[in-house]
Amino acid sequence: MPDISFSQSKLMLISGSGNQPLANEIAEHIGQPLSQVALKRFADGELFVRLEENARGRDVFIIQPTNPPADNLVELLLLLDAAKRASAARITAVIPYFGYGRQDRKDQPRVAISAKLMADLITRAGADRVLSVDFHQHQIQGFFDIPVDHLYAAPVLVKHFADMNLNNLAIVAPDVGSAKMARGFAKRLNASFAIIDKRRPTANVAEVVNVVGEVDGRDCLIADDMIDTAGTMTQAVHALKELGAKEVYCCATHALFSEPAKQRFEDCPVSEVTVCNTIDIPAERTFAGMKVLSVAPLISKAITYTHANESVSSLFEI
């Protein structure tokens, strides 16, 4: 990492309440404490935020994912506005998980493009840059009119599975959208590639139609960017097992784990479910066989390089 001691006083790390454990870990890696923030609620539930330290002329990084509830998004917008009105020199929105990214185009009549709306809100609230991990679709970077540093958690996940020394491995893309990510895994793990032909009749409902690729007698790793209700993942596990797969592993960057994800994983023959800590996973959504990897080192490097005006392109590898 570059030496930032000369400008340490200018760096300001702020965390919302969306993922405090990750923010604490990032601060520890950087060697800079989180600045104090007052977060309160009015009687009707409205949020009130106030920066408790001077932000004038400082390089401010606000760490806050925008997963449900929607208060996480509102809190980010309020923190951005507070920093802007406090005369910060530069404000970077560090969004480990970018919520509302699934609607990125108008593929049906009379629907919103939520990803573009969120980008506009974040920009309007005062962000000068955005730093995020694994957008649901890469084109979301173009929805912002400000610089975006789009990091990939793949190196973190690939290292974990490389250390397991799995033999005769097949990387499986659960749908066409995750094919590029899965191909990157296959290349780096020296594995074969397969893809699942999936149909989604309605939101959060998936049907496995066919598996294209050789999985019989192989260990399989299903790679995706996010797991919500786990319908896609668990149906893929069952389909691979029926086709003769040995051990089946699942991995994803973002672990939303909405109901009934936990029960579905507990009921399917999956060997391990590996996710990252971009979202703070409550204890009631954890289960045996779940492994959580940290993206704090990755994000802390990006923050350090950005603050020092150094290139972060080495962190963009898939």
Contacts in CASP RR format, 6 or more apart in sequence:
PFRMAT RR
TARGET T0000
AUTHOR 0000-0000-0000
METHOD contacts of the structure
MODEL  1
MPDISFSQSKLMLISGSGNQPLANEIAEHIGQPLSQVALKRFADGELFVR
LEENARGRDVFIIQPTNPPADNLVELLLLLDAAKRASAARITAVIPYFGY
GRQDRKDQPRVAISAKLMADLITRAGADRVLSVDFHQHQIQGFFDIPVDH
LYAAPVLVKHFADMNLNNLAIVAPDVGSAKMARGFAKRLNASFAIIDKRR
PTANVAEVVNVVGEVDGRDCLIADDMIDTAGTMTQAVHALKELGAKEVYC
CATHALFSEPAKQRFEDCPVSEVTVCNTIDIPAERTFAGMKVLSVAPLIS
KAITYTHANESVSSLFEI
1 301 0 8 1.000
1 304 0 8 1.000
1 305 0 8 1.000
2 304 0 8 1.000
2 305 0 8 1.000
2 308 0 8 1.000
2 310 0 8 1.000
3 308 0 8 1.000
4 11 0 8 1.000
4 304 0 8 1.000
4 307 0 8 1.000
4 308 0 8 1.000
7 59 0 8 1.000
7 307 0 8 1.000
7 308 0 8 1.000
8 32 0 8 1.000
10 57 0 8 1.000
10 58 0 8 1.000
10 59 0 8 1.000
10 89 0 8 1.000
10 307 0 8 1.000
11 30 0 8 1.000
11 32 0 8 1.000
11 58 0 8 1.000
11 59 0 8 1.000
11 61 0 8 1.000
11 307 0 8 1.000
12 35 0 8 1.000
12 53 0 8 1.000
12 55 0 8 1.000
12 58 0 8 1.000
12 59 0 8 1.000
12 60 0 8 1.000
12 61 0 8 1.000
12 88 0 8 1.000
13 23 0 8 1.000
13 26 0 8 1.000
13 27 0 8 1.000
13 30 0 8 1.000
13 32 0 8 1.000
13 33 0 8 1.000
13 34 0 8 1.000
13 35 0 8 1.000
13 61 0 8 1.000
13 63 0 8 1.000
13 303 0 8 1.000
14 34 0 8 1.000
14 35 0 8 1.000
14 37 0 8 1.000
14 51 0 8 1.000
14 60 0 8 1.000
14 61 0 8 1.000
14 62 0 8 1.000
14 63 0 8 1.000
14 79 0 8 1.000
14 83 0 8 1.000
15 23 0 8 1.000
15 24 0 8 1.000
15 27 0 8 1.000
15 34 0 8 1.000
15 37 0 8 1.000
15 62 0 8 1.000
15 63 0 8 1.000
15 64 0 8 1.000
16 23 0 8 1.000
16 37 0 8 1.000
16 39 0 8 1.000
16 62 0 8 1.000
16 63 0 8 1.000
16 64 0 8 1.000
16 75 0 8 1.000
16 76 0 8 1.000
16 79 0 8 1.000
17 39 0 8 1.000
17 72 0 8 1.000
17 75 0 8 1.000
18 64 0 8 1.000
18 65 0 8 1.000
18 67 0 8 1.000
18 72 0 8 1.000
18 75 0 8 1.000
18 280 0 8 1.000
19 63 0 8 1.000
19 64 0 8 1.000
19 65 0 8 1.000
19 96 0 8 1.000
19 277 0 8 1.000
19 278 0 8 1.000
19 279 0 8 1.000
19 280 0 8 1.000
20 280 0 8 1.000
21 277 0 8 1.000
21 280 0 8 1.000
22 63 0 8 1.000
22 96 0 8 1.000
22 277 0 8 1.000
22 278 0 8 1.000
22 280 0 8 1.000
22 294 0 8 1.000
22 295 0 8 1.000
22 296 0 8 1.000
22 299 0 8 1.000
23 34 0 8 1.000
23 63 0 8 1.000
24 34 0 8 1.000
25 277 0 8 1.000
25 294 0 8 1.000
25 296 0 8 1.000
26 63 0 8 1.000
26 94 0 8 1.000
26 296 0 8 1.000
26 299 0 8 1.000
26 300 0 8 1.000
26 303 0 8 1.000
27 33 0 8 1.000
27 34 0 8 1.000
28 296 0 8 1.000
29 296 0 8 1.000
29 297 0 8 1.000
29 300 0 8 1.000
30 300 0 8 1.000
30 303 0 8 1.000
30 304 0 8 1.000
35 51 0 8 1.000
35 52 0 8 1.000
35 53 0 8 1.000
35 55 0 8 1.000
36 51 0 8 1.000
36 52 0 8 1.000
36 53 0 8 1.000
37 49 0 8 1.000
37 50 0 8 1.000
37 51 0 8 1.000
37 52 0 8 1.000
37 79 0 8 1.000
38 48 0 8 1.000
38 49 0 8 1.000
38 50 0 8 1.000
38 52 0 8 1.000
39 47 0 8 1.000
39 48 0 8 1.000
39 49 0 8 1.000
39 75 0 8 1.000
40 47 0 8 1.000
40 48 0 8 1.000
40 49 0 8 1.000
41 47 0 8 1.000
41 48 0 8 1.000
42 48 0 8 1.000
47 71 0 8 1.000
47 74 0 8 1.000
47 75 0 8 1.000
47 78 0 8 1.000
49 75 0 8 1.000
49 78 0 8 1.000
49 79 0 8 1.000
49 82 0 8 1.000
50 82 0 8 1.000
51 79 0 8 1.000
51 82 0 8 1.000
51 83 0 8 1.000
51 86 0 8 1.000
54 86 0 8 1.000
55 83 0 8 1.000
55 86 0 8 1.000
55 87 0 8 1.000
55 88 0 8 1.000
56 86 0 8 1.000
56 87 0 8 1.000
56 88 0 8 1.000
57 87 0 8 1.000
57 88 0 8 1.000
57 89 0 8 1.000
58 88 0 8 1.000
58 89 0 8 1.000
59 88 0 8 1.000
59 89 0 8 1.000
59 90 0 8 1.000
59 92 0 8 1.000
59 307 0 8 1.000
60 83 0 8 1.000
60 88 0 8 1.000
60 89 0 8 1.000
60 90 0 8 1.000
60 91 0 8 1.000
60 92 0 8 1.000
61 92 0 8 1.000
61 94 0 8 1.000
61 131 0 8 1.000
61 303 0 8 1.000
61 306 0 8 1.000
61 307 0 8 1.000
62 76 0 8 1.000
62 79 0 8 1.000
62 80 0 8 1.000
62 83 0 8 1.000
62 91 0 8 1.000
62 92 0 8 1.000
62 93 0 8 1.000
62 94 0 8 1.000
63 94 0 8 1.000
63 96 0 8 1.000
63 299 0 8 1.000
64 72 0 8 1.000
64 75 0 8 1.000
64 76 0 8 1.000
64 79 0 8 1.000
64 93 0 8 1.000
64 94 0 8 1.000
64 95 0 8 1.000
65 72 0 8 1.000
65 95 0 8 1.000
65 96 0 8 1.000
65 97 0 8 1.000
65 98 0 8 1.000
65 99 0 8 1.000
65 278 0 8 1.000
65 279 0 8 1.000
65 280 0 8 1.000
66 72 0 8 1.000
66 73 0 8 1.000
66 76 0 8 1.000
66 95 0 8 1.000
66 97 0 8 1.000
66 98 0 8 1.000
66 99 0 8 1.000
66 100 0 8 1.000
66 118 0 8 1.000
67 97 0 8 1.000
67 99 0 8 1.000
67 254 0 8 1.000
67 256 0 8 1.000
67 279 0 8 1.000
68 256 0 8 1.000
73 99 0 8 1.000
73 100 0 8 1.000
73 118 0 8 1.000
73 121 0 8 1.000
76 93 0 8 1.000
76 95 0 8 1.000
76 122 0 8 1.000
76 125 0 8 1.000
77 121 0 8 1.000
77 122 0 8 1.000
77 125 0 8 1.000
78 125 0 8 1.000
80 91 0 8 1.000
80 93 0 8 1.000
80 122 0 8 1.000
80 125 0 8 1.000
80 126 0 8 1.000
80 127 0 8 1.000
81 125 0 8 1.000
81 126 0 8 1.000
83 91 0 8 1.000
83 126 0 8 1.000
84 91 0 8 1.000
84 125 0 8 1.000
84 126 0 8 1.000
90 128 0 8 1.000
90 129 0 8 1.000
91 126 0 8 1.000
91 127 0 8 1.000
91 128 0 8 1.000
91 129 0 8 1.000
92 127 0 8 1.000
92 128 0 8 1.000
92 129 0 8 1.000
92 130 0 8 1.000
92 131 0 8 1.000
92 303 0 8 1.000
92 306 0 8 1.000
93 122 0 8 1.000
93 127 0 8 1.000
93 129 0 8 1.000
93 130 0 8 1.000
93 131 0 8 1.000
94 131 0 8 1.000
94 132 0 8 1.000
94 299 0 8 1.000
94 303 0 8 1.000
95 122 0 8 1.000
95 130 0 8 1.000
95 131 0 8 1.000
95 132 0 8 1.000
96 132 0 8 1.000
96 133 0 8 1.000
96 278 0 8 1.000
96 279 0 8 1.000
96 295 0 8 1.000
96 299 0 8 1.000
97 132 0 8 1.000
97 133 0 8 1.000
97 226 0 8 1.000
97 254 0 8 1.000
97 278 0 8 1.000
97 279 0 8 1.000
98 115 0 8 1.000
98 118 0 8 1.000
98 132 0 8 1.000
98 135 0 8 1.000
98 136 0 8 1.000
98 140 0 8 1.000
99 118 0 8 1.000
99 136 0 8 1.000
100 114 0 8 1.000
100 115 0 8 1.000
100 117 0 8 1.000
100 118 0 8 1.000
101 114 0 8 1.000
101 115 0 8 1.000
101 118 0 8 1.000
101 135 0 8 1.000
101 136 0 8 1.000
101 137 0 8 1.000
101 140 0 8 1.000
102 114 0 8 1.000
102 115 0 8 1.000
102 136 0 8 1.000
103 111 0 8 1.000
103 112 0 8 1.000
103 113 0 8 1.000
103 114 0 8 1.000
103 115 0 8 1.000
104 113 0 8 1.000
104 115 0 8 1.000
104 116 0 8 1.000
104 136 0 8 1.000
104 137 0 8 1.000
104 139 0 8 1.000
104 140 0 8 1.000
104 143 0 8 1.000
105 113 0 8 1.000
106 113 0 8 1.000
115 136 0 8 1.000
115 137 0 8 1.000
115 140 0 8 1.000
115 143 0 8 1.000
116 143 0 8 1.000
119 140 0 8 1.000
119 142 0 8 1.000
119 143 0 8 1.000
119 144 0 8 1.000
120 143 0 8 1.000
122 130 0 8 1.000
122 144 0 8 1.000
123 144 0 8 1.000
123 145 0 8 1.000
123 146 0 8 1.000
127 146 0 8 1.000
128 146 0 8 1.000
128 147 0 8 1.000
129 146 0 8 1.000
129 147 0 8 1.000
129 148 0 8 1.000
129 149 0 8 1.000
129 306 0 8 1.000
130 144 0 8 1.000
130 146 0 8 1.000
130 147 0 8 1.000
130 148 0 8 1.000
130 149 0 8 1.000
131 148 0 8 1.000
131 149 0 8 1.000
131 151 0 8 1.000
131 299 0 8 1.000
131 302 0 8 1.000
131 303 0 8 1.000
131 306 0 8 1.000
132 148 0 8 1.000
132 149 0 8 1.000
132 150 0 8 1.000
132 151 0 8 1.000
133 150 0 8 1.000
133 151 0 8 1.000
133 152 0 8 1.000
133 153 0 8 1.000
133 253 0 8 1.000
133 276 0 8 1.000
133 278 0 8 1.000
133 295 0 8 1.000
133 298 0 8 1.000
133 299 0 8 1.000
134 150 0 8 1.000
134 151 0 8 1.000
134 152 0 8 1.000
134 153 0 8 1.000
134 225 0 8 1.000
134 226 0 8 1.000
134 253 0 8 1.000
134 254 0 8 1.000
134 278 0 8 1.000
135 141 0 8 1.000
135 150 0 8 1.000
135 225 0 8 1.000
136 225 0 8 1.000
136 226 0 8 1.000
138 150 0 8 1.000
141 148 0 8 1.000
141 150 0 8 1.000
142 148 0 8 1.000
149 302 0 8 1.000
149 306 0 8 1.000
149 312 0 8 1.000
149 315 0 8 1.000
149 316 0 8 1.000
150 316 0 8 1.000
151 295 0 8 1.000
151 298 0 8 1.000
151 299 0 8 1.000
151 302 0 8 1.000
151 315 0 8 1.000
151 316 0 8 1.000
152 316 0 8 1.000
152 317 0 8 1.000
152 318 0 8 1.000
153 253 0 8 1.000
153 276 0 8 1.000
153 278 0 8 1.000
153 293 0 8 1.000
153 295 0 8 1.000
153 298 0 8 1.000
154 181 0 8 1.000
154 184 0 8 1.000
154 185 0 8 1.000
154 188 0 8 1.000
154 317 0 8 1.000
154 318 0 8 1.000
155 298 0 8 1.000
155 317 0 8 1.000
156 276 0 8 1.000
156 293 0 8 1.000
156 294 0 8 1.000
156 295 0 8 1.000
156 298 0 8 1.000
157 185 0 8 1.000
157 223 0 8 1.000
157 251 0 8 1.000
157 253 0 8 1.000
157 274 0 8 1.000
157 276 0 8 1.000
157 293 0 8 1.000
158 185 0 8 1.000
158 188 0 8 1.000
158 189 0 8 1.000
160 251 0 8 1.000
160 274 0 8 1.000
160 291 0 8 1.000
160 293 0 8 1.000
161 169 0 8 1.000
161 185 0 8 1.000
161 189 0 8 1.000
161 221 0 8 1.000
161 249 0 8 1.000
161 251 0 8 1.000
161 274 0 8 1.000
162 188 0 8 1.000
162 189 0 8 1.000
166 189 0 8 1.000
166 219 0 8 1.000
166 221 0 8 1.000
166 247 0 8 1.000
166 249 0 8 1.000
167 219 0 8 1.000
168 217 0 8 1.000
168 218 0 8 1.000
168 219 0 8 1.000
169 189 0 8 1.000
169 190 0 8 1.000
169 191 0 8 1.000
169 192 0 8 1.000
169 218 0 8 1.000
169 219 0 8 1.000
169 220 0 8 1.000
169 221 0 8 1.000
170 191 0 8 1.000
170 192 0 8 1.000
170 193 0 8 1.000
170 194 0 8 1.000
170 213 0 8 1.000
170 214 0 8 1.000
170 215 0 8 1.000
170 218 0 8 1.000
170 219 0 8 1.000
170 220 0 8 1.000
170 221 0 8 1.000
170 245 0 8 1.000
171 182 0 8 1.000
171 183 0 8 1.000
171 184 0 8 1.000
171 185 0 8 1.000
171 186 0 8 1.000
171 189 0 8 1.000
171 191 0 8 1.000
171 192 0 8 1.000
171 193 0 8 1.000
171 194 0 8 1.000
171 220 0 8 1.000
171 221 0 8 1.000
171 223 0 8 1.000
172 182 0 8 1.000
172 193 0 8 1.000
172 194 0 8 1.000
172 195 0 8 1.000
172 196 0 8 1.000
172 211 0 8 1.000
172 215 0 8 1.000
172 220 0 8 1.000
172 221 0 8 1.000
172 222 0 8 1.000
172 223 0 8 1.000
172 236 0 8 1.000
172 240 0 8 1.000
173 179 0 8 1.000
173 181 0 8 1.000
173 182 0 8 1.000
173 183 0 8 1.000
173 193 0 8 1.000
173 194 0 8 1.000
173 195 0 8 1.000
173 196 0 8 1.000
173 222 0 8 1.000
173 223 0 8 1.000
173 224 0 8 1.000
174 196 0 8 1.000
174 198 0 8 1.000
174 222 0 8 1.000
174 223 0 8 1.000
174 224 0 8 1.000
174 232 0 8 1.000
174 233 0 8 1.000
174 236 0 8 1.000
175 195 0 8 1.000
175 196 0 8 1.000
175 198 0 8 1.000
175 206 0 8 1.000
175 224 0 8 1.000
175 232 0 8 1.000
176 195 0 8 1.000
178 223 0 8 1.000
178 224 0 8 1.000
178 225 0 8 1.000
179 195 0 8 1.000
180 318 0 8 1.000
181 223 0 8 1.000
181 224 0 8 1.000
181 225 0 8 1.000
181 318 0 8 1.000
182 193 0 8 1.000
182 195 0 8 1.000
182 223 0 8 1.000
183 193 0 8 1.000
184 318 0 8 1.000
185 191 0 8 1.000
185 221 0 8 1.000
185 223 0 8 1.000
186 192 0 8 1.000
186 193 0 8 1.000
189 221 0 8 1.000
191 221 0 8 1.000
192 213 0 8 1.000
192 214 0 8 1.000
192 218 0 8 1.000
193 213 0 8 1.000
194 211 0 8 1.000
194 212 0 8 1.000
194 213 0 8 1.000
194 214 0 8 1.000
194 215 0 8 1.000
194 220 0 8 1.000
195 211 0 8 1.000
195 212 0 8 1.000
195 213 0 8 1.000
196 208 0 8 1.000
196 210 0 8 1.000
196 211 0 8 1.000
196 212 0 8 1.000
196 236 0 8 1.000
196 239 0 8 1.000
197 208 0 8 1.000
197 209 0 8 1.000
197 210 0 8 1.000
197 211 0 8 1.000
197 212 0 8 1.000
198 206 0 8 1.000
198 207 0 8 1.000
198 208 0 8 1.000
198 209 0 8 1.000
198 232 0 8 1.000
198 236 0 8 1.000
199 206 0 8 1.000
199 207 0 8 1.000
199 209 0 8 1.000
200 206 0 8 1.000
200 207 0 8 1.000
201 207 0 8 1.000
204 228 0 8 1.000
204 229 0 8 1.000
204 231 0 8 1.000
205 231 0 8 1.000
206 231 0 8 1.000
206 232 0 8 1.000
206 235 0 8 1.000
207 235 0 8 1.000
208 235 0 8 1.000
208 236 0 8 1.000
208 238 0 8 1.000
208 239 0 8 1.000
211 239 0 8 1.000
211 240 0 8 1.000
211 243 0 8 1.000
215 240 0 8 1.000
215 243 0 8 1.000
215 244 0 8 1.000
215 245 0 8 1.000
216 243 0 8 1.000
216 244 0 8 1.000
216 245 0 8 1.000
217 244 0 8 1.000
217 245 0 8 1.000
217 246 0 8 1.000
218 245 0 8 1.000
218 246 0 8 1.000
219 245 0 8 1.000
219 246 0 8 1.000
219 247 0 8 1.000
219 248 0 8 1.000
219 249 0 8 1.000
220 240 0 8 1.000
220 245 0 8 1.000
220 246 0 8 1.000
220 247 0 8 1.000
220 248 0 8 1.000
220 249 0 8 1.000
221 248 0 8 1.000
221 249 0 8 1.000
221 250 0 8 1.000
221 251 0 8 1.000
222 233 0 8 1.000
222 236 0 8 1.000
222 237 0 8 1.000
222 240 0 8 1.000
222 248 0 8 1.000
222 249 0 8 1.000
222 250 0 8 1.000
222 251 0 8 1.000
223 251 0 8 1.000
223 252 0 8 1.000
224 232 0 8 1.000
224 233 0 8 1.000
224 250 0 8 1.000
224 251 0 8 1.000
224 252 0 8 1.000
225 252 0 8 1.000
225 253 0 8 1.000
225 254 0 8 1.000
226 252 0 8 1.000
226 253 0 8 1.000
226 254 0 8 1.000
226 255 0 8 1.000
226 256 0 8 1.000
227 233 0 8 1.000
227 250 0 8 1.000
227 252 0 8 1.000
227 254 0 8 1.000
227 255 0 8 1.000
227 256 0 8 1.000
227 257 0 8 1.000
227 261 0 8 1.000
227 273 0 8 1.000
227 275 0 8 1.000
228 256 0 8 1.000
228 257 0 8 1.000
228 258 0 8 1.000
228 261 0 8 1.000
229 258 0 8 1.000
229 259 0 8 1.000
229 260 0 8 1.000
229 261 0 8 1.000
229 264 0 8 1.000
230 257 0 8 1.000
230 260 0 8 1.000
230 261 0 8 1.000
230 264 0 8 1.000
230 265 0 8 1.000
231 261 0 8 1.000
231 264 0 8 1.000
233 250 0 8 1.000
233 252 0 8 1.000
233 264 0 8 1.000
233 265 0 8 1.000
233 270 0 8 1.000
233 273 0 8 1.000
234 264 0 8 1.000
234 265 0 8 1.000
234 267 0 8 1.000
234 268 0 8 1.000
234 270 0 8 1.000
237 248 0 8 1.000
237 250 0 8 1.000
237 268 0 8 1.000
237 269 0 8 1.000
237 270 0 8 1.000
238 268 0 8 1.000
238 269 0 8 1.000
240 248 0 8 1.000
241 248 0 8 1.000
241 269 0 8 1.000
247 271 0 8 1.000
248 269 0 8 1.000
248 270 0 8 1.000
248 271 0 8 1.000
249 270 0 8 1.000
249 271 0 8 1.000
249 272 0 8 1.000
249 273 0 8 1.000
249 274 0 8 1.000
250 270 0 8 1.000
250 272 0 8 1.000
250 273 0 8 1.000
250 274 0 8 1.000
251 273 0 8 1.000
251 274 0 8 1.000
251 275 0 8 1.000
252 274 0 8 1.000
252 275 0 8 1.000
252 276 0 8 1.000
253 275 0 8 1.000
253 276 0 8 1.000
253 278 0 8 1.000
253 295 0 8 1.000
254 275 0 8 1.000
254 276 0 8 1.000
254 278 0 8 1.000
254 279 0 8 1.000
255 275 0 8 1.000
255 276 0 8 1.000
255 278 0 8 1.000
255 279 0 8 1.000
255 281 0 8 1.000
255 285 0 8 1.000
255 292 0 8 1.000
256 279 0 8 1.000
257 281 0 8 1.000
257 285 0 8 1.000
261 285 0 8 1.000
262 284 0 8 1.000
262 285 0 8 1.000
262 286 0 8 1.000
262 287 0 8 1.000
265 273 0 8 1.000
265 287 0 8 1.000
265 290 0 8 1.000
266 287 0 8 1.000
266 288 0 8 1.000
270 289 0 8 1.000
271 289 0 8 1.000
272 289 0 8 1.000
272 290 0 8 1.000
272 291 0 8 1.000
273 287 0 8 1.000
273 289 0 8 1.000
273 290 0 8 1.000
273 291 0 8 1.000
274 290 0 8 1.000
274 291 0 8 1.000
274 292 0 8 1.000
274 293 0 8 1.000
275 281 0 8 1.000
275 290 0 8 1.000
275 291 0 8 1.000
275 292 0 8 1.000
275 293 0 8 1.000
276 292 0 8 1.000
276 293 0 8 1.000
276 294 0 8 1.000
276 295 0 8 1.000
277 292 0 8 1.000
277 293 0 8 1.000
277 294 0 8 1.000
277 295 0 8 1.000
277 296 0 8 1.000
278 295 0 8 1.000
281 292 0 8 1.000
298 315 0 8 1.000
301 312 0 8 1.000
301 315 0 8 1.000
302 312 0 8 1.000
302 315 0 8 1.000
304 310 0 8 1.000
305 311 0 8 1.000
305 312 0 8 1.000
305 315 0 8 1.000
306 312 0 8 1.000
END
